Amino acid sequence: MQIKKGDTVLVITGKDKGKKGKVLKAMPKEDRVVVEGVNVQTKHQKQTRTAKSEIKHVEGPIHVSNVMFYDTKAKAPTRIGYKEENGKKVRVSKKTGAVID
């Protein structure tokens, strides 16, 4: 999976198409990511002895194929490639050729 926690991504399909957000959590085993402000779901919290009942809005996971890495320098979504630099494998933007991390 090429998308990691902290990356800025653009949603390319689904109900939130066109939205940009930061990846809050990456789940590589399930091929899913949780993106800030995308796929917001309503959760009803039951009342306990210490906390009141409330309705929470939580971001749900979406499939990694529905998002694309957003290159902030090029201001456009781009694919990710890999290159070896100084004996280390690094991610590279296919659009600009710049090293991502």
Jmol script that loads the backbone (N, CA, C; Angstrom):
load data "model"
ATOM      1  N   MET A   1       0.846  -1.178   0.000  1.00  0.00           N
ATOM      2  CA  MET A   1       0.000   0.000   0.000  1.00  0.00           C
ATOM      3  C   MET A   1       0.893   1.243   0.000  1.00  0.00           C
ATOM      4  N   GLN A   2       0.644   2.163  -0.922  1.00  0.00           N
ATOM      5  CA  GLN A   2       1.519   3.318  -1.093  1.00  0.00           C
ATOM      6  C   GLN A   2       1.103   4.532  -0.277  1.00  0.00           C
ATOM      7  N   ILE A   3      -0.111   4.545   0.234  1.00  0.00           N
ATOM      8  CA  ILE A   3      -0.594   5.660   1.047  1.00  0.00           C
ATOM      9  C   ILE A   3      -0.250   5.386   2.501  1.00  0.00           C
ATOM     10  N   LYS A   4       0.300   6.410   3.189  1.00  0.00           N
ATOM     11  CA  LYS A   4       0.687   6.258   4.588  1.00  0.00           C
ATOM     12  C   LYS A   4      -0.011   7.306   5.449  1.00  0.00           C
ATOM     13  N   LYS A   5       0.069   7.107   6.755  1.00  0.00           N
ATOM     14  CA  LYS A   5      -0.509   8.054   7.710  1.00  0.00           C
ATOM     15  C   LYS A   5       0.180   9.409   7.551  1.00  0.00           C
ATOM     16  N   GLY A   6      -0.623  10.484   7.521  1.00  0.00           N
ATOM     17  CA  GLY A   6      -0.076  11.824   7.385  1.00  0.00           C
ATOM     18  C   GLY A   6      -0.071  12.352   5.961  1.00  0.00           C
ATOM     19  N   ASP A   7      -0.302  11.483   4.959  1.00  0.00           N
ATOM     20  CA  ASP A   7      -0.352  11.925   3.564  1.00  0.00           C
ATOM     21  C   ASP A   7      -1.626  12.717   3.303  1.00  0.00           C
ATOM     22  N   THR A   8      -1.551  13.646   2.363  1.00  0.00           N
ATOM     23  CA  THR A   8      -2.744  14.345   1.897  1.00  0.00           C
ATOM     24  C   THR A   8      -3.245  13.604   0.666  1.00  0.00           C
ATOM     25  N   VAL A   9      -4.530  13.251   0.686  1.00  0.00           N
ATOM     26  CA  VAL A   9      -5.096  12.487  -0.419  1.00  0.00           C
ATOM     27  C   VAL A   9      -6.344  13.167  -0.958  1.00  0.00           C
ATOM     28  N   LEU A  10      -6.698  12.812  -2.201  1.00  0.00           N
ATOM     29  CA  LEU A  10      -7.898  13.297  -2.863  1.00  0.00           C
ATOM     30  C   LEU A  10      -8.791  12.097  -3.119  1.00  0.00           C
ATOM     31  N   VAL A  11     -10.068  12.205  -2.759  1.00  0.00           N
ATOM     32  CA  VAL A  11     -11.026  11.112  -2.989  1.00  0.00           C
ATOM     33  C   VAL A  11     -11.444  11.170  -4.448  1.00  0.00           C
ATOM     34  N   ILE A  12     -11.282  10.062  -5.176  1.00  0.00           N
ATOM     35  CA  ILE A  12     -11.555  10.068  -6.613  1.00  0.00           C
ATOM     36  C   ILE A  12     -12.875   9.408  -6.987  1.00  0.00           C
ATOM     37  N   THR A  13     -13.481   8.630  -6.065  1.00  0.00           N
ATOM     38  CA  THR A  13     -14.794   8.029  -6.342  1.00  0.00           C
ATOM     39  C   THR A  13     -15.624   7.997  -5.071  1.00  0.00           C
ATOM     40  N   GLY A  14     -16.918   7.817  -5.231  1.00  0.00           N
ATOM     41  CA  GLY A  14     -17.817   7.670  -4.086  1.00  0.00           C
ATOM     42  C   GLY A  14     -18.557   8.951  -3.757  1.00  0.00           C
ATOM     43  N   LYS A  15     -19.251   8.924  -2.618  1.00  0.00           N
ATOM     44  CA  LYS A  15     -20.103  10.058  -2.236  1.00  0.00           C
ATOM     45  C   LYS A  15     -19.299  11.297  -1.866  1.00  0.00           C
ATOM     46  N   ASP A  16     -18.043  11.129  -1.485  1.00  0.00           N
ATOM     47  CA  ASP A  16     -17.193  12.251  -1.098  1.00  0.00           C
ATOM     48  C   ASP A  16     -16.182  12.606  -2.182  1.00  0.00           C
ATOM     49  N   LYS A  17     -16.491  12.320  -3.433  1.00  0.00           N
ATOM     50  CA  LYS A  17     -15.585  12.563  -4.551  1.00  0.00           C
ATOM     51  C   LYS A  17     -15.180  14.039  -4.613  1.00  0.00           C
ATOM     52  N   GLY A  18     -13.881  14.276  -4.764  1.00  0.00           N
ATOM     53  CA  GLY A  18     -13.371  15.641  -4.879  1.00  0.00           C
ATOM     54  C   GLY A  18     -12.861  16.232  -3.579  1.00  0.00           C
ATOM     55  N   LYS A  19     -13.126  15.572  -2.464  1.00  0.00           N
ATOM     56  CA  LYS A  19     -12.676  16.086  -1.165  1.00  0.00           C
ATOM     57  C   LYS A  19     -11.211  15.738  -0.923  1.00  0.00           C
ATOM     58  N   LYS A  20     -10.497  16.689  -0.306  1.00  0.00           N
ATOM     59  CA  LYS A  20      -9.111  16.463   0.079  1.00  0.00           C
ATOM     60  C   LYS A  20      -9.052  16.327   1.584  1.00  0.00           C
ATOM     61  N   GLY A  21      -8.128  15.534   2.060  1.00  0.00           N
ATOM     62  CA  GLY A  21      -7.978  15.379   3.498  1.00  0.00           C
ATOM     63  C   GLY A  21      -6.701  14.654   3.854  1.00  0.00           C
ATOM     64  N   LYS A  22      -6.372  14.706   5.141  1.00  0.00           N
ATOM     65  CA  LYS A  22      -5.170  14.067   5.658  1.00  0.00           C
ATOM     66  C   LYS A  22      -5.525  12.662   6.120  1.00  0.00           C
ATOM     67  N   VAL A  23      -4.643  11.703   5.873  1.00  0.00           N
ATOM     68  CA  VAL A  23      -4.867  10.329   6.300  1.00  0.00           C
ATOM     69  C   VAL A  23      -4.611  10.244   7.802  1.00  0.00           C
ATOM     70  N   LEU A  24      -5.651   9.878   8.567  1.00  0.00           N
ATOM     71  CA  LEU A  24      -5.543   9.760  10.015  1.00  0.00           C
ATOM     72  C   LEU A  24      -5.045   8.385  10.426  1.00  0.00           C
ATOM     73  N   LYS A  25      -5.429   7.358   9.649  1.00  0.00           N
ATOM     74  CA  LYS A  25      -5.068   5.989   9.992  1.00  0.00           C
ATOM     75  C   LYS A  25      -4.989   5.168   8.710  1.00  0.00           C
ATOM     76  N   ALA A  26      -3.951   4.346   8.606  1.00  0.00           N
ATOM     77  CA  ALA A  26      -3.805   3.444   7.469  1.00  0.00           C
ATOM     78  C   ALA A  26      -3.915   2.013   7.969  1.00  0.00           C
ATOM     79  N   MET A  27      -4.720   1.209   7.276  1.00  0.00           N
ATOM     80  CA  MET A  27      -4.908  -0.191   7.641  1.00  0.00           C
ATOM     81  C   MET A  27      -4.485  -1.066   6.457  1.00  0.00           C
ATOM     82  N   PRO A  28      -3.182  -1.367   6.346  1.00  0.00           N
ATOM     83  CA  PRO A  28      -2.699  -2.085   5.166  1.00  0.00           C
ATOM     84  C   PRO A  28      -3.234  -3.506   5.021  1.00  0.00           C
ATOM     85  N   LYS A  29      -3.552  -4.182   6.118  1.00  0.00           N
ATOM     86  CA  LYS A  29      -4.065  -5.553   6.019  1.00  0.00           C
ATOM     87  C   LYS A  29      -5.440  -5.590   5.372  1.00  0.00           C
ATOM     88  N   GLU A  30      -6.249  -4.535   5.615  1.00  0.00           N
ATOM     89  CA  GLU A  30      -7.588  -4.469   5.021  1.00  0.00           C
ATOM     90  C   GLU A  30      -7.613  -3.610   3.757  1.00  0.00           C
ATOM     91  N   ASP A  31      -6.484  -3.004   3.374  1.00  0.00           N
ATOM     92  CA  ASP A  31      -6.396  -2.074   2.234  1.00  0.00           C
ATOM     93  C   ASP A  31      -7.362  -0.910   2.385  1.00  0.00           C
ATOM     94  N   ARG A  32      -7.415  -0.337   3.588  1.00  0.00           N
ATOM     95  CA  ARG A  32      -8.317   0.781   3.861  1.00  0.00           C
ATOM     96  C   ARG A  32      -7.577   1.915   4.555  1.00  0.00           C
ATOM     97  N   VAL A  33      -8.106   3.130   4.398  1.00  0.00           N
ATOM     98  CA  VAL A  33      -7.555   4.306   5.072  1.00  0.00           C
ATOM     99  C   VAL A  33      -8.702   5.120   5.668  1.00  0.00           C
ATOM    100  N   VAL A  34      -8.405   5.834   6.756  1.00  0.00           N
ATOM    101  CA  VAL A  34      -9.364   6.758   7.362  1.00  0.00           C
ATOM    102  C   VAL A  34      -8.869   8.158   7.035  1.00  0.00           C
ATOM    103  N   VAL A  35      -9.712   8.931   6.332  1.00  0.00           N
ATOM    104  CA  VAL A  35      -9.338  10.268   5.880  1.00  0.00           C
ATOM    105  C   VAL A  35     -10.167  11.299   6.638  1.00  0.00           C
ATOM    106  N   GLU A  36      -9.517  12.382   7.032  1.00  0.00           N
ATOM    107  CA  GLU A  36     -10.132  13.455   7.804  1.00  0.00           C
ATOM    108  C   GLU A  36     -11.270  14.104   7.012  1.00  0.00           C
ATOM    109  N   GLY A  37     -12.491  14.090   7.563  1.00  0.00           N
ATOM    110  CA  GLY A  37     -13.650  14.729   6.944  1.00  0.00           C
ATOM    111  C   GLY A  37     -14.301  13.946   5.821  1.00  0.00           C
ATOM    112  N   VAL A  38     -13.912  12.702   5.629  1.00  0.00           N
ATOM    113  CA  VAL A  38     -14.456  11.873   4.548  1.00  0.00           C
ATOM    114  C   VAL A  38     -15.148  10.653   5.147  1.00  0.00           C
ATOM    115  N   ASN A  39     -16.280  10.252   4.565  1.00  0.00           N
ATOM    116  CA  ASN A  39     -17.073   9.108   5.019  1.00  0.00           C
ATOM    117  C   ASN A  39     -17.459   9.266   6.490  1.00  0.00           C
ATOM    118  N   VAL A  40     -18.022  10.420   6.824  1.00  0.00           N
ATOM    119  CA  VAL A  40     -18.412  10.715   8.204  1.00  0.00           C
ATOM    120  C   VAL A  40     -19.671   9.931   8.546  1.00  0.00           C
ATOM    121  N   GLN A  41     -19.593   9.173   9.644  1.00  0.00           N
ATOM    122  CA  GLN A  41     -20.699   8.338  10.088  1.00  0.00           C
ATOM    123  C   GLN A  41     -21.198   8.822  11.441  1.00  0.00           C
ATOM    124  N   THR A  42     -22.484   8.601  11.719  1.00  0.00           N
ATOM    125  CA  THR A  42     -23.083   9.007  12.984  1.00  0.00           C
ATOM    126  C   THR A  42     -23.077   7.821  13.936  1.00  0.00           C
ATOM    127  N   LYS A  43     -22.522   8.031  15.122  1.00  0.00           N
ATOM    128  CA  LYS A  43     -22.486   6.994  16.154  1.00  0.00           C
ATOM    129  C   LYS A  43     -23.264   7.488  17.364  1.00  0.00           C
ATOM    130  N   HIS A  44     -24.152   6.664  17.898  1.00  0.00           N
ATOM    131  CA  HIS A  44     -24.916   7.011  19.085  1.00  0.00           C
ATOM    132  C   HIS A  44     -24.223   6.410  20.300  1.00  0.00           C
ATOM    133  N   GLN A  45     -23.810   7.276  21.211  1.00  0.00           N
ATOM    134  CA  GLN A  45     -23.119   6.852  22.423  1.00  0.00           C
ATOM    135  C   GLN A  45     -24.135   6.697  23.545  1.00  0.00           C
ATOM    136  N   LYS A  46     -24.189   5.513  24.157  1.00  0.00           N
ATOM    137  CA  LYS A  46     -25.114   5.279  25.262  1.00  0.00           C
ATOM    138  C   LYS A  46     -24.652   6.001  26.519  1.00  0.00           C
ATOM    139  N   GLN A  47     -25.593   6.297  27.379  1.00  0.00           N
ATOM    140  CA  GLN A  47     -25.268   6.954  28.645  1.00  0.00           C
ATOM    141  C   GLN A  47     -24.637   5.950  29.608  1.00  0.00           C
ATOM    142  N   THR A  48     -23.585   6.417  30.298  1.00  0.00           N
ATOM    143  CA  THR A  48     -22.958   5.609  31.337  1.00  0.00           C
ATOM    144  C   THR A  48     -23.026   6.386  32.652  1.00  0.00           C
ATOM    145  N   ARG A  49     -22.454   5.826  33.693  1.00  0.00           N
ATOM    146  CA  ARG A  49     -22.492   6.523  34.987  1.00  0.00           C
ATOM    147  C   ARG A  49     -21.703   7.823  34.956  1.00  0.00           C
ATOM    148  N   THR A  50     -20.637   7.841  34.167  1.00  0.00           N
ATOM    149  CA  THR A  50     -19.773   9.023  34.144  1.00  0.00           C
ATOM    150  C   THR A  50     -20.039   9.947  32.959  1.00  0.00           C
ATOM    151  N   ALA A  51     -20.496   9.411  31.831  1.00  0.00           N
ATOM    152  CA  ALA A  51     -20.667  10.224  30.623  1.00  0.00           C
ATOM    153  C   ALA A  51     -22.132  10.264  30.193  1.00  0.00           C
ATOM    154  N   LYS A  52     -22.528  11.405  29.655  1.00  0.00           N
ATOM    155  CA  LYS A  52     -23.883  11.563  29.125  1.00  0.00           C
ATOM    156  C   LYS A  52     -23.987  10.905  27.760  1.00  0.00           C
ATOM    157  N   SER A  53     -25.214  10.653  27.313  1.00  0.00           N
ATOM    158  CA  SER A  53     -25.419  10.116  25.973  1.00  0.00           C
ATOM    159  C   SER A  53     -25.216  11.242  24.967  1.00  0.00           C
ATOM    160  N   GLU A  54     -24.684  10.884  23.798  1.00  0.00           N
ATOM    161  CA  GLU A  54     -24.440  11.896  22.777  1.00  0.00           C
ATOM    162  C   GLU A  54     -24.394  11.234  21.405  1.00  0.00           C
ATOM    163  N   ILE A  55     -24.487  12.063  20.379  1.00  0.00           N
ATOM    164  CA  ILE A  55     -24.365  11.600  19.006  1.00  0.00           C
ATOM    165  C   ILE A  55     -23.014  12.095  18.495  1.00  0.00           C
ATOM    166  N   LYS A  56     -22.149  11.153  18.119  1.00  0.00           N
ATOM    167  CA  LYS A  56     -20.810  11.492  17.642  1.00  0.00           C
ATOM    168  C   LYS A  56     -20.737  11.327  16.131  1.00  0.00           C
ATOM    169  N   HIS A  57     -19.928  12.160  15.512  1.00  0.00           N
ATOM    170  CA  HIS A  57     -19.660  12.047  14.075  1.00  0.00           C
ATOM    171  C   HIS A  57     -18.222  11.580  13.913  1.00  0.00           C
ATOM    172  N   VAL A  58     -18.050  10.372  13.353  1.00  0.00           N
ATOM    173  CA  VAL A  58     -16.745   9.725  13.261  1.00  0.00           C
ATOM    174  C   VAL A  58     -16.446   9.394  11.803  1.00  0.00           C
ATOM    175  N   GLU A  59     -15.185   9.574  11.395  1.00  0.00           N
ATOM    176  CA  GLU A  59     -14.780   9.197  10.041  1.00  0.00           C
ATOM    177  C   GLU A  59     -14.645   7.687   9.950  1.00  0.00           C
ATOM    178  N   GLY A  60     -15.221   7.113   8.897  1.00  0.00           N
ATOM    179  CA  GLY A  60     -15.123   5.680   8.681  1.00  0.00           C
ATOM    180  C   GLY A  60     -14.054   5.368   7.654  1.00  0.00           C
ATOM    181  N   PRO A  61     -13.590   4.125   7.604  1.00  0.00           N
ATOM    182  CA  PRO A  61     -12.558   3.761   6.632  1.00  0.00           C
ATOM    183  C   PRO A  61     -13.121   3.653   5.214  1.00  0.00           C
ATOM    184  N   ILE A  62     -12.287   4.001   4.240  1.00  0.00           N
ATOM    185  CA  ILE A  62     -12.641   3.817   2.823  1.00  0.00           C
ATOM    186  C   ILE A  62     -11.518   3.037   2.152  1.00  0.00           C
ATOM    187  N   HIS A  63     -11.831   2.387   1.058  1.00  0.00           N
ATOM    188  CA  HIS A  63     -10.838   1.571   0.368  1.00  0.00           C
ATOM    189  C   HIS A  63      -9.761   2.455  -0.247  1.00  0.00           C
ATOM    190  N   VAL A  64      -8.531   1.968  -0.200  1.00  0.00           N
ATOM    191  CA  VAL A  64      -7.382   2.761  -0.656  1.00  0.00           C
ATOM    192  C   VAL A  64      -7.431   3.018  -2.169  1.00  0.00           C
ATOM    193  N   SER A  65      -8.153   2.200  -2.920  1.00  0.00           N
ATOM    194  CA  SER A  65      -8.268   2.415  -4.365  1.00  0.00           C
ATOM    195  C   SER A  65      -9.154   3.617  -4.690  1.00  0.00           C
ATOM    196  N   ASN A  66      -9.921   4.097  -3.715  1.00  0.00           N
ATOM    197  CA  ASN A  66     -10.799   5.246  -3.929  1.00  0.00           C
ATOM    198  C   ASN A  66     -10.127   6.576  -3.626  1.00  0.00           C
ATOM    199  N   VAL A  67      -8.857   6.547  -3.215  1.00  0.00           N
ATOM    200  CA  VAL A  67      -8.131   7.789  -2.945  1.00  0.00           C
ATOM    201  C   VAL A  67      -6.854   7.820  -3.768  1.00  0.00           C
ATOM    202  N   MET A  68      -6.343   9.040  -3.981  1.00  0.00           N
ATOM    203  CA  MET A  68      -5.122   9.233  -4.742  1.00  0.00           C
ATOM    204  C   MET A  68      -4.254  10.242  -4.013  1.00  0.00           C
ATOM    205  N   PHE A  69      -2.957   9.996  -3.964  1.00  0.00           N
ATOM    206  CA  PHE A  69      -2.030  10.902  -3.285  1.00  0.00           C
ATOM    207  C   PHE A  69      -2.111  12.283  -3.927  1.00  0.00           C
ATOM    208  N   TYR A  70      -2.202  13.330  -3.085  1.00  0.00           N
ATOM    209  CA  TYR A  70      -2.290  14.707  -3.584  1.00  0.00           C
ATOM    210  C   TYR A  70      -0.945  15.388  -3.375  1.00  0.00           C
ATOM    211  N   ASP A  71      -0.291  15.746  -4.490  1.00  0.00           N
ATOM    212  CA  ASP A  71       1.005  16.415  -4.443  1.00  0.00           C
ATOM    213  C   ASP A  71       0.776  17.908  -4.216  1.00  0.00           C
ATOM    214  N   THR A  72       1.198  18.414  -3.056  1.00  0.00           N
ATOM    215  CA  THR A  72       0.955  19.821  -2.715  1.00  0.00           C
ATOM    216  C   THR A  72       1.817  20.763  -3.544  1.00  0.00           C
ATOM    217  N   LYS A  73       2.977  20.297  -4.014  1.00  0.00           N
ATOM    218  CA  LYS A  73       3.839  21.142  -4.848  1.00  0.00           C
ATOM    219  C   LYS A  73       3.253  21.321  -6.240  1.00  0.00           C
ATOM    220  N   ALA A  74       2.750  20.218  -6.820  1.00  0.00           N
ATOM    221  CA  ALA A  74       2.144  20.266  -8.154  1.00  0.00           C
ATOM    222  C   ALA A  74       0.684  20.684  -8.091  1.00  0.00           C
ATOM    223  N   LYS A  75       0.102  20.687  -6.888  1.00  0.00           N
ATOM    224  CA  LYS A  75      -1.323  20.989  -6.672  1.00  0.00           C
ATOM    225  C   LYS A  75      -2.216  20.123  -7.552  1.00  0.00           C
ATOM    226  N   ALA A  76      -1.886  18.822  -7.591  1.00  0.00           N
ATOM    227  CA  ALA A  76      -2.647  17.875  -8.391  1.00  0.00           C
ATOM    228  C   ALA A  76      -2.467  16.469  -7.832  1.00  0.00           C
ATOM    229  N   PRO A  77      -3.457  15.593  -8.048  1.00  0.00           N
ATOM    230  CA  PRO A  77      -3.287  14.203  -7.619  1.00  0.00           C
ATOM    231  C   PRO A  77      -2.266  13.508  -8.506  1.00  0.00           C
ATOM    232  N   THR A  78      -1.511  12.593  -7.935  1.00  0.00           N
ATOM    233  CA  THR A  78      -0.471  11.909  -8.685  1.00  0.00           C
ATOM    234  C   THR A  78      -0.326  10.467  -8.211  1.00  0.00           C
ATOM    235  N   ARG A  79       0.250   9.662  -9.071  1.00  0.00           N
ATOM    236  CA  ARG A  79       0.565   8.293  -8.696  1.00  0.00           C
ATOM    237  C   ARG A  79       1.902   8.282  -7.972  1.00  0.00           C
ATOM    238  N   ILE A  80       2.191   7.177  -7.299  1.00  0.00           N
ATOM    239  CA  ILE A  80       3.419   7.065  -6.517  1.00  0.00           C
ATOM    240  C   ILE A  80       4.270   5.936  -7.072  1.00  0.00           C
ATOM    241  N   GLY A  81       5.560   6.218  -7.219  1.00  0.00           N
ATOM    242  CA  GLY A  81       6.518   5.208  -7.631  1.00  0.00           C
ATOM    243  C   GLY A  81       7.580   5.064  -6.562  1.00  0.00           C
ATOM    244  N   TYR A  82       8.476   4.106  -6.752  1.00  0.00           N
ATOM    245  CA  TYR A  82       9.552   3.888  -5.794  1.00  0.00           C
ATOM    246  C   TYR A  82      10.888   4.004  -6.502  1.00  0.00           C
ATOM    247  N   LYS A  83      11.872   4.532  -5.780  1.00  0.00           N
ATOM    248  CA  LYS A  83      13.221   4.687  -6.310  1.00  0.00           C
ATOM    249  C   LYS A  83      14.198   4.459  -5.168  1.00  0.00           C
ATOM    250  N   GLU A  84      15.382   3.967  -5.492  1.00  0.00           N
ATOM    251  CA  GLU A  84      16.388   3.765  -4.456  1.00  0.00           C
ATOM    252  C   GLU A  84      17.337   4.954  -4.455  1.00  0.00           C
ATOM    253  N   GLU A  85      17.499   5.556  -3.282  1.00  0.00           N
ATOM    254  CA  GLU A  85      18.373   6.712  -3.126  1.00  0.00           C
ATOM    255  C   GLU A  85      19.261   6.505  -1.910  1.00  0.00           C
ATOM    256  N   ASN A  86      20.570   6.531  -2.111  1.00  0.00           N
ATOM    257  CA  ASN A  86      21.546   6.307  -1.043  1.00  0.00           C
ATOM    258  C   ASN A  86      21.303   4.972  -0.325  1.00  0.00           C
ATOM    259  N   GLY A  87      20.941   3.947  -1.081  1.00  0.00           N
ATOM    260  CA  GLY A  87      20.699   2.625  -0.506  1.00  0.00           C
ATOM    261  C   GLY A  87      19.399   2.513   0.248  1.00  0.00           C
ATOM    262  N   LYS A  88      18.510   3.486   0.099  1.00  0.00           N
ATOM    263  CA  LYS A  88      17.234   3.498   0.799  1.00  0.00           C
ATOM    264  C   LYS A  88      16.094   3.614  -0.210  1.00  0.00           C
ATOM    265  N   LYS A  89      15.025   2.857   0.001  1.00  0.00           N
ATOM    266  CA  LYS A  89      13.862   2.899  -0.878  1.00  0.00           C
ATOM    267  C   LYS A  89      12.982   4.088  -0.495  1.00  0.00           C
ATOM    268  N   VAL A  90      12.718   4.992  -1.449  1.00  0.00           N
ATOM    269  CA  VAL A  90      11.914   6.189  -1.168  1.00  0.00           C
ATOM    270  C   VAL A  90      10.750   6.264  -2.140  1.00  0.00           C
ATOM    271  N   ARG A  91       9.679   6.945  -1.708  1.00  0.00           N
ATOM    272  CA  ARG A  91       8.516   7.154  -2.570  1.00  0.00           C
ATOM    273  C   ARG A  91       8.755   8.391  -3.438  1.00  0.00           C
ATOM    274  N   VAL A  92       8.314   8.308  -4.700  1.00  0.00           N
ATOM    275  CA  VAL A  92       8.545   9.382  -5.661  1.00  0.00           C
ATOM    276  C   VAL A  92       7.231   9.710  -6.355  1.00  0.00           C
ATOM    277  N   SER A  93       6.976  11.009  -6.553  1.00  0.00           N
ATOM    278  CA  SER A  93       5.800  11.456  -7.288  1.00  0.00           C
ATOM    279  C   SER A  93       6.018  11.199  -8.770  1.00  0.00           C
ATOM    280  N   LYS A  94       5.060  10.527  -9.420  1.00  0.00           N
ATOM    281  CA  LYS A  94       5.185  10.224 -10.850  1.00  0.00           C
ATOM    282  C   LYS A  94       5.027  11.492 -11.702  1.00  0.00           C
ATOM    283  N   LYS A  95       4.275  12.469 -11.199  1.00  0.00           N
ATOM    284  CA  LYS A  95       4.006  13.689 -11.971  1.00  0.00           C
ATOM    285  C   LYS A  95       5.218  14.610 -11.988  1.00  0.00           C
ATOM    286  N   THR A  96       5.842  14.838 -10.812  1.00  0.00           N
ATOM    287  CA  THR A  96       6.949  15.789 -10.727  1.00  0.00           C
ATOM    288  C   THR A  96       8.311  15.110 -10.600  1.00  0.00           C
ATOM    289  N   GLY A  97       8.333  13.866 -10.169  1.00  0.00           N
ATOM    290  CA  GLY A  97       9.598  13.170  -9.955  1.00  0.00           C
ATOM    291  C   GLY A  97      10.256  13.501  -8.641  1.00  0.00           C
ATOM    292  N   ALA A  98       9.578  14.276  -7.796  1.00  0.00           N
ATOM    293  CA  ALA A  98      10.135  14.687  -6.502  1.00  0.00           C
ATOM    294  C   ALA A  98       9.955  13.579  -5.469  1.00  0.00           C
ATOM    295  N   VAL A  99      10.914  13.519  -4.535  1.00  0.00           N
ATOM    296  CA  VAL A  99      10.844  12.551  -3.449  1.00  0.00           C
ATOM    297  C   VAL A  99       9.789  13.006  -2.454  1.00  0.00           C
ATOM    298  N   ILE A 100       8.903  12.095  -2.049  1.00  0.00           N
ATOM    299  CA  ILE A 100       7.804  12.434  -1.154  1.00  0.00           C
ATOM    300  C   ILE A 100       8.248  12.443   0.293  1.00  0.00           C
ATOM    301  N   ASP A 101       8.962  11.386   0.732  1.00  0.00           N
ATOM    302  CA  ASP A 101       9.383  11.368   2.125  1.00  0.00           C
ATOM    303  C   ASP A 101      10.838  10.996   2.282  1.00  0.00           C
TER     304      ASP A 101
END
end "model"
wireframe off; spacefill off
backbone 0.3
color backbone group
